[in-house]
Amino acid sequence: MVLKLLVTGGAGFIGSHIVEQLIANQHQVVVLDDLSTGDRNNLPNDVRLVIQDVAANLDDLFAAERFDAVIHHAAQVSVPHSIEDPIRDLHVNLQGMLSVLEACRKHQVGKVVFASSAAVYGTPQTLPIPEDHPLTPLSPYGITKKSAEEYLRIYHELHGIRYTILRYGNVYGPRQSVKGESGVIAIFTDARCKGRIPTIFGDGYDTRDYVYVEDVARANLLALTQGDGEILNISTETAVNLRELFATLDDVLNEHEQPRFGPPRPGDIQHSTLQNDKAAQVLGWKPQTVFYEGLKQTVKWVKQHG
Ligand SMILES: NC(=O)c1ccc[n+]([C@@H]2O[C@H](COP(=O)([O-])OP(=O)(O)OC[C@H]3O[C@@H](n4cnc5c(N)ncnc54)[C@H](O)[C@@H]3O)[C@@H](O)[C@H]2O)c1
């Protein structure tokens, strides 16, 4: 079935991969993005791009386009920025969520798929983290993601809008900006491709759950027609430490460099992996891209785009 879809944040890193897959599946797509971190060049020329703040009134757009569903990715995405300027984080991430939900309510949009984050969990009490782990965010960003999830639940109960919440691990791949402090793979890849040795903060044994962007995009497409009312981790359930990341980049680049180390950064969580069997049961989703292959694609893109 062909759907008419709005992708907020669709000119960004993850959103643009979703747009690409939606178009490949013959869906009709409109992108809303203020281009604060996104880029028009991430999108095919013929996609309609509405350049607007997601937190503004969306009535005119929704009245004109009559969307079947919204894939909501527009956000202030930086944890450090959310600490420096929590009011901006609140505006984009929570008022933005509410303005999407209000437009959905007024214009009878059936479903919202929402990009949430492992940041809602805070310090893990168990690993890998299951979806029913306590939510104790450590930053304003984690709080606005957690609250946005709550608004989705309430809008379903009050107004019948269906939703699926996807909580991502550390997403990586082509088009990720080096400006986002959380994109360690983007930062390491960019540095290595420019002949620089990136600094590993701490002893290099901190682990993360790196999930490839095309796998994340595929989860969004599956969630359009499945997983109503569900909260699902989107992850590989595999812990990769920074030394392994550095060494795999060595393999991809066919180089043999020694990492450089710096002091650990306060506030960094040591280990994070997310359980992903619920996404397999509910969506039939599993990550398909092995780490080496994902890094290879990322390096290829960085080399092409500088
Ligand atoms: N990258 C990750 O590892 C990761 C992990 C967990 C969750 N997420 C979530 O996934 C979503 C996409 O993140 P990304 O990594 O692609 O980052 P990104 O910065 O590339 O994408 C965010 C997009 O939203 C747009 N945007 C920002 N503020 C806006 C506003 N006020 N109005 C309209 N558009 C606005 C930006 O221009 C950008 O195109 C975000 O909601 C983010 O919180 C990302």
The ligand as a MOL file (V3000), in Angstrom:
LIG
                    3D

  0  0  0     0  0            999 V3000
M  V30 BEGIN CTAB
M  V30 COUNTS 44 48 0 0 0
M  V30 BEGIN ATOM
M  V30 1 N 22.5090 9.4580 15.7360 0
M  V30 2 C 22.2290 8.6980 16.7780 0
M  V30 3 O 23.0710 7.8960 17.2090 0
M  V30 4 C 20.8810 8.7700 17.4560 0
M  V30 5 C 20.6570 7.9600 18.5760 0
M  V30 6 C 19.4350 8.0020 19.2060 0
M  V30 7 C 18.4210 8.8300 18.7170 0
M  V30 8 N 18.6670 9.6260 17.6430 0 CHG=1
M  V30 9 C 17.5750 10.4900 17.1740 0
M  V30 10 O 17.3960 10.3160 15.7780 0
M  V30 11 C 16.9060 11.5390 15.2020 0
M  V30 12 C 17.7720 11.9390 14.0200 0
M  V30 13 O 19.1040 12.1970 14.5000 0
M  V30 14 P 20.3750 12.2770 13.5300 0
M  V30 15 O 21.4670 11.5520 14.1990 0
M  V30 16 O 19.9740 11.9180 12.1510 0 CHG=-1
M  V30 17 O 20.7510 13.8200 13.6560 0
M  V30 18 P 20.6640 15.0030 12.5710 0
M  V30 19 O 21.1050 16.2320 13.3070 0
M  V30 20 O 21.3890 14.6400 11.3310 0
M  V30 21 O 19.1080 15.0620 12.2590 0
M  V30 22 C 18.2000 15.9260 12.9040 0
M  V30 23 C 17.4660 16.7070 11.8310 0
M  V30 24 O 16.4730 17.5240 12.4610 0
M  V30 25 C 16.5480 18.8290 11.8950 0
M  V30 26 N 16.0590 19.7730 12.9140 0
M  V30 27 C 16.6630 20.1400 14.0710 0
M  V30 28 N 15.9100 21.0350 14.7300 0
M  V30 29 C 14.7970 21.2330 13.9730 0
M  V30 30 C 13.6570 22.0550 14.1210 0
M  V30 31 N 13.4710 22.8620 15.1780 0
M  V30 32 N 12.7100 22.0220 13.1480 0
M  V30 33 C 12.8590 21.2220 12.0570 0
M  V30 34 N 13.9370 20.4330 11.8640 0
M  V30 35 C 14.8890 20.4310 12.8170 0
M  V30 36 C 18.0050 19.0460 11.5500 0
M  V30 37 O 18.2240 20.0450 10.5830 0
M  V30 38 C 18.3970 17.6550 11.0460 0
M  V30 39 O 18.1530 17.5310 9.6650 0
M  V30 40 C 16.8890 12.5600 16.3340 0
M  V30 41 O 15.5720 12.6180 16.8540 0
M  V30 42 C 17.8280 11.9750 17.3620 0
M  V30 43 O 17.5320 12.4130 18.6640 0
M  V30 44 C 19.8690 9.6270 16.9960 0
M  V30 END ATOM
M  V30 BEGIN BOND
M  V30 1 1 1 2
M  V30 2 2 2 3
M  V30 3 1 2 4
M  V30 4 1 4 5
M  V30 5 2 4 44
M  V30 6 2 5 6
M  V30 7 1 6 7
M  V30 8 2 7 8
M  V30 9 1 8 9
M  V30 10 1 8 44
M  V30 11 1 9 10
M  V30 12 1 9 42
M  V30 13 1 10 11
M  V30 14 1 11 12
M  V30 15 1 11 40
M  V30 16 1 12 13
M  V30 17 1 13 14
M  V30 18 2 14 15
M  V30 19 1 14 16
M  V30 20 1 14 17
M  V30 21 1 17 18
M  V30 22 2 18 19
M  V30 23 1 18 20
M  V30 24 1 18 21
M  V30 25 1 21 22
M  V30 26 1 22 23
M  V30 27 1 23 24
M  V30 28 1 23 38
M  V30 29 1 24 25
M  V30 30 1 25 26
M  V30 31 1 25 36
M  V30 32 1 26 27
M  V30 33 1 26 35
M  V30 34 2 27 28
M  V30 35 1 28 29
M  V30 36 1 29 30
M  V30 37 2 29 35
M  V30 38 1 30 31
M  V30 39 2 30 32
M  V30 40 1 32 33
M  V30 41 2 33 34
M  V30 42 1 34 35
M  V30 43 1 36 37
M  V30 44 1 36 38
M  V30 45 1 38 39
M  V30 46 1 40 41
M  V30 47 1 40 42
M  V30 48 1 42 43
M  V30 END BOND
M  V30 END CTAB
M  END
